[in-house]
Amino acid sequence: MAYYLVRAQPKPERLEELGRLLAERAFEGMRPFGRALTAGLAGARIGADGHALWEEEDYCSPPLAMERAAVLDTYFEEIQVEPVKAGEAWRRIADLPRLFPALRTSA
């Protein structure tokens, strides 16, 4: 299993829609990645440069291929991934403000 620190530029005009869909758990049923994607995005942070950051568990090659096609490319641009150990990305971004502060998550 691989983990990544994901860094992506949100599309501002799509963020409200994404937040609503996450609150509704609209992506959780997408197999095989829905639960991990939902948890990652619900816990996403926002960096000083405006990029969203989160940790994502993924099995694809290239990384996030299915997630990008189904969801991410609709809401983000400039998506980059950095391999990390499980939990490392969350530790690195823990002090940043939440992208979706109203969402409750364990991430």
N, CA, C and O of each residue as an XYZ file, in Angstrom:
428
protein
N       0.844     -1.169      0.000
C       0.000      0.000      0.000
C       0.893      1.236      0.000
O       1.898      1.273      0.710
N       0.538      2.242     -0.784
C       1.333      3.462     -0.897
C       0.551      4.646     -0.338
O      -0.674      4.709     -0.440
N       1.281      5.572      0.246
C       0.697      6.799      0.773
C       1.407      7.979      0.130
O       2.595      7.920     -0.189
N       0.643      9.054     -0.052
C       1.185     10.238     -0.704
C       0.730     11.497      0.006
O      -0.384     11.568      0.526
N       1.609     12.491      0.022
C       1.218     13.849      0.347
C       0.772     14.448     -0.978
O       1.562     14.559     -1.915
N      -0.485     14.832     -1.050
C      -1.035     15.414     -2.264
C      -1.049     16.925     -2.105
O      -1.440     17.455     -1.065
N      -0.620     17.602     -3.149
C      -0.608     19.068     -3.196
C      -1.325     19.457     -4.476
O      -0.953     19.008     -5.560
N      -2.364     20.299     -4.355
C      -3.167     20.653     -5.525
C      -3.752     22.049     -5.376
O      -4.059     22.505     -4.275
N      -3.896     22.709     -6.511
C      -4.498     24.041     -6.530
C      -6.009     23.903     -6.688
O      -6.481     23.439     -7.726
N      -6.774     24.300     -5.668
C      -8.231     24.207     -5.788
C      -8.758     25.153     -6.869
O      -8.206     26.231     -7.091
N      -9.822     24.736     -7.526
C     -10.557     25.612     -8.442
C     -11.563     26.364     -7.570
O     -12.546     25.770     -7.126
N     -11.341     27.651     -7.315
C     -12.177     28.388     -6.347
C     -13.674     28.305     -6.628
O     -14.481     28.245     -5.700
N     -14.038     28.301     -7.892
C     -15.462     28.267     -8.242
C     -16.104     26.916     -7.967
O     -17.326     26.789     -8.050
N     -15.305     25.904     -7.642
C     -15.831     24.548     -7.401
C     -15.761     24.128     -5.939
O     -16.296     23.079     -5.581
N     -15.108     24.926     -5.076
C     -14.891     24.510     -3.684
C     -16.177     24.346     -2.888
O     -16.301     23.396     -2.115
N     -17.125     25.238     -3.057
C     -18.379     25.116     -2.313
C     -19.079     23.804     -2.668
O     -19.576     23.102     -1.788
N     -19.115     23.482     -3.946
C     -19.727     22.224     -4.393
C     -18.997     21.028     -3.802
O     -19.632     20.083     -3.333
N     -17.668     21.059     -3.822
C     -16.891     19.948     -3.266
C     -17.169     19.788     -1.777
O     -17.364     18.669     -1.303
N     -17.188     20.882     -1.041
C     -17.493     20.811      0.386
C     -18.861     20.207      0.663
O     -19.023     19.408      1.586
N     -19.837     20.594     -0.140
C     -21.193     20.044      0.019
C     -21.204     18.539     -0.256
O     -21.801     17.769      0.497
N     -20.541     18.127     -1.338
C     -20.503     16.705     -1.678
C     -19.769     15.889     -0.620
O     -20.169     14.764     -0.319
N     -18.707     16.442     -0.056
C     -17.997     15.748      1.023
C     -18.889     15.616      2.252
O     -18.917     14.560      2.884
N     -19.614     16.673      2.595
C     -20.525     16.621      3.750
C     -21.605     15.568      3.543
O     -22.051     14.929      4.495
N     -22.019     15.395      2.300
C     -23.031     14.386      1.967
C     -22.433     12.998      1.790
O     -23.164     12.029      1.584
N     -21.112     12.896      1.869
C     -20.381     11.638      1.681
C     -20.668     11.036      0.306
O     -20.790      9.820      0.156
N     -20.770     11.903     -0.681
C     -21.151     11.499     -2.035
C     -20.131     10.595     -2.723
O     -20.486      9.845     -3.632
N     -18.884     10.654     -2.304
C     -17.837      9.878     -2.977
C     -17.541      8.538     -2.302
O     -16.832      7.706     -2.868
N     -18.070      8.325     -1.115
C     -17.713      7.126     -0.344
C     -18.026      5.824     -1.062
O     -17.311      4.841     -0.867
N     -19.048      5.779     -1.870
C     -19.424      4.548     -2.552
C     -18.596      4.238     -3.787
O     -18.749      3.166     -4.373
N     -17.732      5.140     -4.190
C     -16.891      4.884     -5.366
C     -15.852      3.832     -5.017
O     -15.089      3.992     -4.065
N     -15.827      2.769     -5.783
C     -14.891      1.679     -5.527
C     -13.752      1.724     -6.520
O     -13.969      1.971     -7.706
N     -12.550      1.490     -6.053
C     -12.149      1.057     -4.709
C     -11.658      2.190     -3.817
O     -11.180      1.917     -2.716
N     -11.752      3.445     -4.238
C     -11.058      4.544     -3.569
C     -11.941      5.513     -2.788
O     -11.406      6.417     -2.146
N     -13.242      5.374     -2.810
C     -14.152      6.379     -2.273
C     -13.956      6.746     -0.819
O     -13.956      7.925     -0.467
N     -13.789      5.749      0.023
C     -13.626      6.041      1.456
C     -12.330      6.781      1.733
O     -12.323      7.748      2.495
N     -11.222      6.340      1.121
C      -9.930      7.000      1.337
C      -9.944      8.420      0.776
O      -9.426      9.343      1.404
N     -10.532      8.593     -0.395
C     -10.600      9.922     -1.006
C     -11.427     10.865     -0.140
O     -11.030     12.008      0.085
N     -12.565     10.398      0.343
C     -13.422     11.224      1.190
C     -12.695     11.637      2.459
O     -12.724     12.809      2.837
N     -12.051     10.696      3.114
C     -11.315     11.010      4.349
C     -10.192     12.004      4.081
O      -9.984     12.943      4.849
N      -9.474     11.787      2.986
C      -8.376     12.691      2.654
C      -8.852     14.102      2.386
O      -8.313     15.056      2.947
N      -9.847     14.248      1.544
C     -10.342     15.578      1.202
C     -11.029     16.255      2.383
O     -10.903     17.467      2.555
N     -11.744     15.502      3.187
C     -12.403     16.084      4.356
C     -11.382     16.628      5.352
O     -11.664     17.589      6.067
N     -10.208     16.023      5.402
C      -9.165     16.473      6.315
C      -8.149     17.396      5.686
O      -7.176     17.768      6.343
N      -8.340     17.780      4.431
C      -7.364     18.596      3.705
C      -7.090     19.915      4.415
O      -7.953     20.480      5.087
N      -5.890     20.370      4.247
C      -5.436     21.646      4.804
C      -5.146     22.606      3.654
O      -5.066     22.199      2.495
N      -4.991     23.876      3.988
C      -4.679     24.876      2.980
C      -3.363     25.552      3.353
O      -3.208     26.077      4.456
N      -2.427     25.528      2.421
C      -1.125     26.133      2.652
C      -1.154     27.634      2.424
O      -2.118     28.173      1.880
N      -0.085     28.306      2.846
C       0.014     29.756      2.695
C      -0.057     30.179      1.234
O      -0.458     31.303      0.931
N       0.327     29.293      0.333
C       0.305     29.604     -1.096
C      -1.039     29.293     -1.750
O      -1.189     29.453     -2.961
N      -2.017     28.850     -0.959
C      -3.344     28.561     -1.485
C      -3.544     27.153     -1.978
O      -4.645     26.799     -2.400
N      -2.504     26.337     -1.937
C      -2.635     24.950     -2.367
C      -3.254     24.101     -1.251
O      -2.966     24.293     -0.070
N      -4.096     23.174     -1.649
C      -4.660     22.207     -0.711
C      -3.657     21.076     -0.531
O      -2.969     20.685     -1.474
N      -3.579     20.555      0.692
C      -2.671     19.453      1.008
C      -3.413     18.413      1.817
O      -4.183     18.744      2.718
N      -3.176     17.145      1.490
C      -3.775     16.063      2.259
C      -2.986     14.784      2.014
O      -2.182     14.701      1.086
N      -3.229     13.791      2.862
C      -2.614     12.486      2.681
C      -3.617     11.565      2.011
O      -4.798     11.543      2.355
N      -3.124     10.814      1.058
C      -3.986      9.899      0.305
C      -3.342      8.520      0.234
O      -2.150      8.393     -0.048
N      -4.128      7.509      0.487
C      -3.733      6.115      0.304
C      -4.128      5.734     -1.118
O      -5.253      6.001     -1.541
N      -3.200      5.105     -1.868
C      -3.501      4.829     -3.269
C      -2.737      3.611     -3.756
O      -1.633      3.319     -3.299
N      -3.357      2.909     -4.699
C      -2.755      1.714     -5.285
C      -2.458      1.883     -6.768
O      -1.861      0.994     -7.375
N      -2.856      2.991     -7.360
C      -2.760      3.188     -8.810
C      -1.342      3.477     -9.280
O      -0.492      3.947     -8.524
N      -1.120      3.182    -10.539
C       0.095      3.599    -11.219
C      -0.329      4.147    -12.578
O      -0.805      3.392    -13.426
N      -0.165      5.423    -12.789
C       0.410      6.436    -11.900
C      -0.514      6.743    -10.721
O      -1.712      6.465    -10.766
N       0.072      7.329     -9.652
C      -0.707      7.617     -8.452
C      -1.937      8.480     -8.745
O      -1.884      9.417     -9.542
N      -3.024      8.147     -8.093
C      -4.294      8.871     -8.140
C      -4.954      8.881     -9.522
O      -5.784      9.749     -9.792
N      -4.615      7.962    -10.377
C      -5.180      7.950    -11.732
C      -6.705      7.847    -11.711
O      -7.381      8.627    -12.381
N      -7.248      6.912    -10.964
C      -8.703      6.754    -10.910
C      -9.360      7.931    -10.191
O     -10.404      8.418    -10.624
N      -8.759      8.384     -9.107
C      -9.298      9.506     -8.343
C      -9.328     10.786     -9.178
O     -10.282     11.562     -9.113
N      -8.282     10.992     -9.955
C      -8.240     12.180    -10.820
C      -9.342     12.126    -11.863
O     -10.055     13.108    -12.073
N      -9.481     10.994    -12.509
C     -10.480     10.865    -13.572
C     -11.899     11.036    -13.033
O     -12.744     11.641    -13.693
N     -12.162     10.511    -11.847
C     -13.511     10.519    -11.301
C     -13.868     11.796    -10.537
O     -15.018     12.234    -10.570
N     -12.881     12.403     -9.841
C     -13.200     13.508     -8.935
C     -12.187     14.646     -8.984
O     -12.551     15.791     -9.252
N     -10.936     14.342     -8.731
C      -9.949     15.390     -8.454
C      -9.771     16.412     -9.565
O      -9.667     17.605     -9.281
N      -9.733     15.985    -10.815
C      -9.516     16.938    -11.909
C     -10.680     17.920    -12.060
O     -10.517     18.974    -12.674
N     -11.831     17.594    -11.520
C     -12.975     18.508    -11.553
C     -12.787     19.664    -10.575
O     -13.256     20.773    -10.829
N     -12.107     19.412     -9.466
C     -12.020     20.378     -8.384
C     -10.631     20.970     -8.155
O     -10.484     21.941     -7.412
N      -9.606     20.386     -8.793
C      -8.230     20.827     -8.555
C      -7.427     20.884     -9.850
O      -7.744     20.215    -10.833
N      -6.377     21.703     -9.820
C      -5.385     21.770    -10.893
C      -4.013     21.542    -10.263
O      -3.879     21.521     -9.040
N      -3.015     21.375    -11.094
C      -1.622     21.265    -10.625
C      -1.468     20.206     -9.532
O      -0.822     20.462     -8.516
N      -2.040     19.050     -9.722
C      -1.988     17.992     -8.706
C      -0.610     17.340     -8.721
O      -0.140     16.865     -9.755
N       0.023     17.327     -7.557
C       1.344     16.719     -7.386
C       1.276     15.752     -6.216
O       0.520     15.963     -5.268
N       2.071     14.689     -6.287
C       2.128     13.728     -5.183
C       3.568     13.504     -4.761
O       4.489     13.533     -5.577
N       3.739     13.279     -3.469
C       5.044     12.968     -2.884
C       4.873     11.712     -2.032
O       4.055     11.709     -1.111
N       5.618     10.655     -2.313
C       5.499      9.447     -1.483
C       5.873      9.738     -0.028
O       6.853     10.431      0.246
N       5.084      9.201      0.891
C       5.335      9.352      2.327
C       4.979      8.046      3.024
O       4.366      7.162      2.426
N       5.362      7.929      4.279
C       4.919      6.811      5.107
C       3.537      7.151      5.657
O       3.186      8.324      5.788
N       2.768      6.137      5.972
C       1.416      6.336      6.505
C       1.442      7.288      7.697
O       2.195      7.075      8.647
N       0.628      8.327      7.649
C       0.531      9.297      8.729
C       1.511     10.448      8.651
O       1.310     11.470      9.308
N       2.577     10.309      7.858
C       3.606     11.352      7.789
C       3.052     12.669      7.238
O       3.330     13.737      7.784
N       2.275     12.594      6.164
C       1.739     13.824      5.573
C       0.825     14.540      6.553
O       0.898     15.761      6.696
N      -0.039     13.782      7.231
C      -0.930     14.415      8.203
C      -0.128     15.119      9.292
O      -0.497     16.215      9.714
N       0.956     14.514      9.752
C       1.795     15.156     10.773
C       2.409     16.439     10.233
O       2.469     17.444     10.941
N       2.862     16.413      8.996
C       3.521     17.578      8.397
C       2.580     18.756      8.187
O       3.018     19.905      8.228
N       1.298     18.495      7.964
C       0.369     19.581      7.657
C      -0.608     19.881      8.799
O      -1.518     20.694      8.636
N      -0.430     19.244      9.926
C      -1.385     19.339     11.035
C      -1.643     20.763     11.506
O      -2.753     21.071     11.939
N      -0.655     21.631     11.432
C      -0.815     22.994     11.946
C      -1.423     23.961     10.935
O      -1.675     25.119     11.268
N      -1.657     23.513      9.731
C      -2.250     24.382      8.711
C      -3.760     24.456      8.896
O      -4.360     23.529      9.440
N      -4.382     25.546      8.452
C      -5.847     25.641      8.556
C      -6.532     24.628      7.651
O      -6.004     24.247      6.606
N      -7.697     24.206      8.064
C      -8.468     23.212      7.314
C      -9.067     23.849      6.060
O      -9.508     24.998      6.090
N      -9.079     23.108      4.978
C      -9.714     23.557      3.734
C     -11.232     23.628      3.915
O     -11.886     24.539      3.408
N     -11.779     22.656      4.643
C     -13.214     22.596      4.908
C     -13.412     22.538      6.432
O     -13.635     21.460      6.983
N     -13.332     23.683      7.109
C     -13.373     23.686      8.575
C     -14.662     23.106      9.167
O     -14.646     22.612     10.295
N     -15.752     23.156      8.444
C     -17.020     22.660      8.983
C     -17.105     21.135      8.997
O     -17.949     20.567      9.690
N     -16.246     20.480      8.245
C     -16.290     19.009      8.182
C     -15.547     18.410      9.353
O     -14.464     18.868      9.718
N     -16.129     17.393      9.934
C     -15.491     16.654     11.034
C     -14.858     15.415     10.442
O     -15.479     14.711      9.646
N     -13.609     15.147     10.834
C     -12.914     13.971     10.338
C     -11.894     13.534     11.369
O     -11.492     14.307     12.238
N     -11.488     12.292     11.259
C     -10.475     11.770     12.169
C      -9.081     12.035     11.655
O      -8.115     11.794     12.379
N      -8.932     12.521     10.431
C      -7.607     12.769      9.848
C      -6.955     13.969     10.486
O      -5.836     14.329     10.123
